[in-house]
Every structure is written in C-alpha cells, then in structure tokens.
Amino acid sequence: MDRGYHVVMRRGLVIAAVVLTVVLGWGAFASTQPPGRHEFRATAVEAAQSAHDALESAYAAGTELRQGRVTTLYVTVLLDGGTRRTATRIDKLAHLPPPDDDMRALRDELAPMLTESMRRLGDTAAEPTEVGALPALTERLSVFLEQYG
C-alpha cells in the first residue's frame, strides 16, 4: 500500500481516539456534578408517585382480599412489586444531594412520608387485609404531588 493511505488511516485513528477521549472525559465530568434543581425535583416526584401508587394498589388489593375477590398470593406479588419499585426510587433520591435550600425543604417534607410509606407497605404485607391506615397517607402524598408534580 502506498504511504498516503497509511497517513490518512493514522490521522483518522488519532482523530477517533481524541474524540473518544473527549466524550469519555465529558461523561466522567458530568457524572460527578451535583444534580440540578430539575433533576432533584423530578426524582423526588418519582419517589412520591411510586409510593402513592404502591399504597393505592395495596389498599385496593387488601380490600378485594377481604371480600374474597383475589387470592393472598396475588396481593403478596402486588405488594412486593410496589414495595420494590418504591424502594428503588427512594434509594435513587437518597443518593442525590439537594442542590439548594428549596430542594432541601422539599426533601425534608417528603422524607417522612416515604419512610411511613415503606413502613405501611411492610405492615400490609404482614396483614394484607389491614389497610385502613393507607388512604390518609395516600392523600398526603397526593397533596405533595399536586404541589410539586
């Protein structure tokens, strides 16, 4: 092969290596930056929505179980899925530092509701027909979602 071809190929490889290095470097830099307000708020709303939905589903399933319309296995699977999704979203939120005082206040308002949600879901898993406490917490999460969602 001629020398010109090797020069062009070498130049192309160098350019590709530089582009790859810049892209990887930018990705590493961006992943170490604290979240912005939008990302933090969106993550908080996702956690609240997940807890809300899990509680609402647990209430409906527990009520149906009490009336003999569904099986305990169905309720157990439903509760397990809702609890796992909620725990995942809460974990994601817990790993994000709030970017400012407003988002810290949002987190401080939401955190007790999320903690209570996980506790209530655990209680419901132990006693699937005891769902009387769920609607009040679901309503508090609805108010939060209306305010921040």
C-alpha positions in Angstrom: 0.0 0.0 0.0 1.1 3.5 -0.6 2.4 5.8 2.1 -0.6 8.3 1.7 -3.1 5.6 2.7 -1.2 4.9 6.0 -1.0 8.6 6.8 -4.7 9.1 6.2 -5.5 5.9 8.3 -3.2 7.1 11.1 -4.7 10.5 11.1 -8.2 9.0 11.3 -7.3 6.8 14.2 -5.8 9.8 16.1 -8.9 11.8 15.5 -11.1 9.0 16.6 -9.0 8.5 19.7 -9.2 12.2 20.6 -13.0 12.3 20.1 -13.4 9.2 22.2 -11.2 10.7 25.0 -13.2 13.9 25.0 -16.5 12.1 25.1 -15.4 9.8 27.9 -13.9 12.7 29.8 -17.1 14.7 29.5 -19.1 11.8 30.6 -16.9 11.3 33.7 -17.1 15.0 34.5 -20.9 15.2 34.1 -21.5 12.2 36.3 -19.6 13.8 39.2 -21.6 17.1 39.1 -24.3 17.5 41.7 -27.9 17.3 40.4 -29.7 20.4 39.2 -33.0 21.6 40.7 -34.9 20.0 37.9 -33.3 16.6 38.3 -33.7 16.6 42.0 -37.3 17.7 41.9 -38.1 15.1 39.2 -36.5 12.3 41.2 -38.4 13.4 44.4 -41.7 13.5 42.4 -41.0 10.0 41.0 -40.4 8.6 44.5 -43.6 10.2 45.8 -45.6 9.0 42.8 -44.2 5.4 43.3 -45.1 5.4 47.0 -48.6 6.8 46.2 -49.3 4.2 43.6 -48.0 1.4 45.8 -50.2 2.5 48.7 -53.2 2.9 46.5 -52.7 -0.6 44.9 -52.1 -2.1 48.4 -55.4 -0.6 49.6 -57.4 -1.8 46.6 -55.8 -5.3 46.8 -56.3 -5.6 50.6 -60.0 -4.6 50.2 -60.5 -7.1 47.5 -58.8 -9.8 49.5 -61.0 -9.1 52.5 -64.0 -9.5 50.2 -62.7 -12.8 48.8 -62.2 -11.5 45.3 -58.5 -12.1 45.0 -56.0 -14.5 46.5 -53.4 -13.9 49.1 -50.7 -14.8 46.5 -52.0 -12.1 44.2 -51.8 -9.5 47.0 -48.3 -10.6 48.0 -47.0 -10.3 44.5 -48.6 -6.9 44.0 -47.2 -5.6 47.3 -43.8 -7.0 46.6 -43.6 -5.2 43.2 -44.9 -1.9 44.6 -42.5 -2.0 47.5 -39.5 -2.8 45.3 -40.3 0.0 42.9 -40.8 2.5 45.7 -37.6 1.4 47.5 -35.6 1.8 44.3 -37.0 5.3 43.7 -36.3 6.3 47.4 -32.8 4.9 47.1 -32.2 7.0 44.0 -33.5 10.1 45.8 -31.4 9.4 48.9 -28.2 9.4 46.8 -28.8 12.8 45.3 -27.7 15.8 47.4 -30.2 18.6 47.3 -28.8 21.5 45.2 -30.3 24.3 47.2 -32.3 25.2 50.3 -35.7 24.9 48.4 -34.9 21.3 47.4 -33.7 20.6 50.9 -37.1 21.7 52.2 -38.8 19.6 49.6 -36.8 16.6 50.7 -37.5 17.3 54.3 -41.2 17.4 53.6 -41.2 14.2 51.6 -38.8 12.0 53.5 -41.1 11.3 56.5 -43.9 10.3 54.1 -41.7 8.0 52.2 -40.5 6.4 55.4 -44.0 5.9 56.5 -45.0 4.5 53.1 -42.4 1.8 53.4 -43.4 1.0 56.9 -47.1 0.9 55.9 -46.4 -1.3 52.9 -44.4 -3.7 55.2 -47.4 -3.7 57.7 -49.8 -4.5 54.9 -47.5 -7.3 53.7 -47.8 -8.9 57.1 -51.6 -8.3 57.4 -52.9 -7.8 53.8 -56.5 -7.0 54.9 -55.5 -4.3 57.4 -55.4 -1.4 55.0 -57.4 1.2 56.9 -54.4 3.5 57.5 -53.4 3.7 53.8 -55.8 6.2 52.4 -54.7 9.1 54.7 -51.1 8.7 53.7 -52.1 8.3 50.1 -53.9 11.6 50.4 -50.9 13.4 51.9 -48.8 12.1 49.0 -51.5 13.3 46.6 -51.3 16.8 48.1 -47.5 16.7 47.7 -47.8 15.6 44.1 -50.2 18.4 43.3 -47.9 20.9 44.8 -44.6 19.7 43.2 -45.6 17.4 40.3 
